Amino acid sequence: MIAIIVGVFLVCLGLALILIKKKAKPQAGISGGGLTAEAQAELDKKNQPVKPVEGAIPLESLQAPSNFPSEVVFYFGSQTGTAEKFCQTLDEELQKIKGVQTTRVIDFEEFKPEVFTKHPLIIFCVATHYEGDPCDNTKKAFRWIRDQRKIKDEKPCQGMKYTVFGLGDTSYEQYNTIGKLFNEALEELGGERIYRYGEGNAEGNKTEDDFNEWRKYLWKELMEYYDKNQTQEEKQITLDRKQSIVNEEVLADPNVVKEVQYPLVADYIEEESTFEQDAGTQYEMASKQFITAKDIPIKYIKQLRQNLDEGSTLEISYDLNDSGLSYKTAANLALFPQNDISDVVLCAERLKIDINKKFILKTNPNSSKKGSIKHPFPTPATVQQALQDYIDLKGKVGKKTLKDLSNHATDTSEKENSLKYPNEVRIAISLTEDEVQIDGQKVKKMGLTSAYVKKIAEQNLDFSQTRITNKIFIKDSLFKQPSDYSAIPIIMVGPGTGVVPFIGFMEERDMLKKANPDMILEKAQLYFGCRKNNSDFIYKDEILDYKERQIISDTQLAFSRESVGSRCYVQDLMKQNKDHVIKVLTEDKGNIYLCGNTKMGLEVQNILKEFLGEETYKKLESDKRLVKELWG
Ligand SMILES: Cc1cc2nc3c(=O)[nH]c(=O)nc-3n(C[C@H](O)[C@H](O)[C@H](O)COP(=O)(O)O)c2cc1C
């Protein structure tokens, strides 16, 4: 009965932290069509596809032996595009090696076991997300591998050669679990690893350096592997090929410098052109998300802080009426920001390109890359659109932040019909600034999304009169309250903007209580932290009101800069409440939710291990009674 009531009265406040989405960077070279030589040179420099790895054997000096597979594939498991980019880099490199035939980058989304098991050589770049889980596009492959491992003596990958590069971040407890899993499981399933497993660590922005270090000897060692496994006949064919390549080189005109050939080139078109790309045009991962995102009007923007001396946290509400968008509790919302027009103009001036010109991207017939080439962004587009929407002109935005805060209803149809605010979704965004060096001076600079949102907010517009839209998309996540509010106690740990999903939780409890006044809600304890009580205590009125009305049973508030010399964090308060925390999580079989930055998350997890012991802690995790939404 309760489950049904919960279903009916589920409230979806829809407060989600923002995913700061870095746009796809164009990798296509733009050539021809009236660019000045200087602009072309600048673009060529910028678009140099693959940097050679320092210390690596030059690709031109390598030759694939005749037994080298006629097709090599690169599978990527990626949430935010890095692994895809790495696969493209490797793909481009491999094509430069003499004697290599077909190469292909494959999105794990397209995983088909019967095709997968037939590949003779696969290079994997797979990221770990969702607290040790596979990325969305890798879930199908992950399940297949897991199921195959359960079948004893099954070797479906027999004959497959492979290597894996895992992408992860040591600030997460489950570091690179998916990379490790692929590496081990494929061997177990009959595959043969022919180059060492590598790992990239996003903590301290080291992923790319780790990747470069890992791939230093990749091609050399792969070629050596095949070379030494040749039959006599294959050896002879390899020698013959080598000789004919030498002959070609001798005959080649030394004065002809080979131009870099990009897989895609840009052509300017008339402004009034009605050209459309083929319906079958494929796009890179980040662009696919951009294309499916919708322009949704802003309803209001509200400041959440009491005092702006130390920063700003804005709440943006989007009007979902007639948008076709819907969402579940604490869903995940992505916002695509734009570069400021002044930066776009400056950039275009430097490159000497007319921002009003329209262009299309098309396959370069001179490129050696065969098969369908993924476009980095949709065209036709004007230069202004390309610079404004698809390139981050503010430099590094910082770590991309993904917040998945959803509630998994047992019955989706019930849930979707029971939203309190089905036509409105709200997000909270803390505007961040990084210190950068410009001409030797330390300057504070805002990231792309912060600057974008701030500029809109500063205009103080009446959004009911002025329609301003943002490009967004919404996605489900794993954050979920227990369905039995009257039996299962919860602990919520969410300092800063980490409190946002818990506002949604509290709203649900409030609605439930209003509908069933006699209902006794089980204990819910909230740990919130910020710098000062009257400065950055976001949602202060709401939280104190819920506490007052016993929608939640307890608030534990930690202020880290309230008075000189006494710093208090949520971790400290948890230690003070040790007995309560242990009781809720053991005797009372309650749930604990962590939301916020990874450093805080790791410290809280260590405290829990200390309180409960390793075994009970692991059980809590495997029972999904410990739910984490952390970001770097
Ligand atoms: C929300 C979020 C959750 C993450 N969870 C993990 C994790 O549990 N373990 C890990 O090793 N790395 C984790 N990472 C780090 C990513 O794996 C890393 O940033 C990687 O380079 C992303 O690759 P991609 O851009 O191809 O998705 C996480 C990153 C984000 C944004």
The ligand as an SDF file (V2000), in Angstrom:
LIG
                    3D

 31 33  0  0  0  0  0  0  0  0999 V2000
   30.6190   11.9860  -12.2120 C   0  0  0  0  0  0  0  0  0  0  0  0
   31.9250   11.2910  -12.4240 C   0  0  0  0  0  0  0  0  0  0  0  0
   32.1310   10.0700  -11.8260 C   0  0  0  0  0  0  0  0  0  0  0  0
   33.3510    9.4190  -11.9630 C   0  0  0  0  0  0  0  0  0  0  0  0
   33.5560    8.2400  -11.3220 N   0  0  0  0  0  0  0  0  0  0  0  0
   34.7680    7.6530  -11.3980 C   0  0  0  0  0  0  0  0  0  0  0  0
   35.0260    6.4480  -10.6780 C   0  0  0  0  0  0  0  0  0  0  0  0
   34.1890    5.9110   -9.9720 O   0  0  0  0  0  0  0  0  0  0  0  0
   36.2630    5.8930  -10.7890 N   0  0  0  0  0  0  0  0  0  0  0  0
   37.2580    6.4430  -11.5610 C   0  0  0  0  0  0  0  0  0  0  0  0
   38.3550    5.8850  -11.6020 O   0  0  0  0  0  0  0  0  0  0  0  0
   37.0360    7.5960  -12.2540 N   0  0  0  0  0  0  0  0  0  0  0  0
   35.8320    8.2080  -12.1920 C   0  0  0  0  0  0  0  0  0  0  0  0
   35.6080    9.3650  -12.8840 N   0  0  0  0  0  0  0  0  0  0  0  0
   36.6960    9.9600  -13.6910 C   0  0  0  0  0  0  0  0  0  0  0  0
   36.5740    9.6540  -15.1870 C   0  0  0  0  0  0  0  0  0  0  0  0
   36.7080    8.2850  -15.4530 O   0  0  0  0  0  0  0  0  0  0  0  0
   37.6830   10.4040  -15.9190 C   0  0  0  0  0  0  0  0  0  0  0  0
   37.4420   11.7820  -15.7830 O   0  0  0  0  0  0  0  0  0  0  0  0
   37.7970   10.0420  -17.3910 C   0  0  0  0  0  0  0  0  0  0  0  0
   38.9360   10.6730  -17.9400 O   0  0  0  0  0  0  0  0  0  0  0  0
   36.5750   10.4450  -18.1760 C   0  0  0  0  0  0  0  0  0  0  0  0
   36.6460    9.8890  -19.4700 O   0  0  0  0  0  0  0  0  0  0  0  0
   35.5220   10.2030  -20.5770 P   0  0  0  0  0  0  0  0  0  0  0  0
   35.6390   11.6790  -20.8760 O   0  0  0  0  0  0  0  0  0  0  0  0
   35.9080    9.3850  -21.7700 O   0  0  0  0  0  0  0  0  0  0  0  0
   34.2000    9.8350  -20.0530 O   0  0  0  0  0  0  0  0  0  0  0  0
   34.3860   10.0090  -12.7590 C   0  0  0  0  0  0  0  0  0  0  0  0
   34.1560   11.2340  -13.3920 C   0  0  0  0  0  0  0  0  0  0  0  0
   32.9430   11.8780  -13.2310 C   0  0  0  0  0  0  0  0  0  0  0  0
   32.7440   13.2020  -13.9030 C   0  0  0  0  0  0  0  0  0  0  0  0
  1  2  1  0
  2  3  1  0
  2 30  2  0
  3  4  2  0
  4  5  1  0
  4 28  1  0
  5  6  2  0
  6  7  1  0
  6 13  1  0
  7  8  2  0
  7  9  1  0
  9 10  1  0
 10 11  2  0
 10 12  1  0
 12 13  2  0
 13 14  1  0
 14 15  1  0
 14 28  1  0
 15 16  1  0
 16 17  1  0
 16 18  1  0
 18 19  1  0
 18 20  1  0
 20 21  1  0
 20 22  1  0
 22 23  1  0
 23 24  1  0
 24 25  2  0
 24 26  1  0
 24 27  1  0
 28 29  2  0
 29 30  1  0
 30 31  1  0
M  END
$$$$
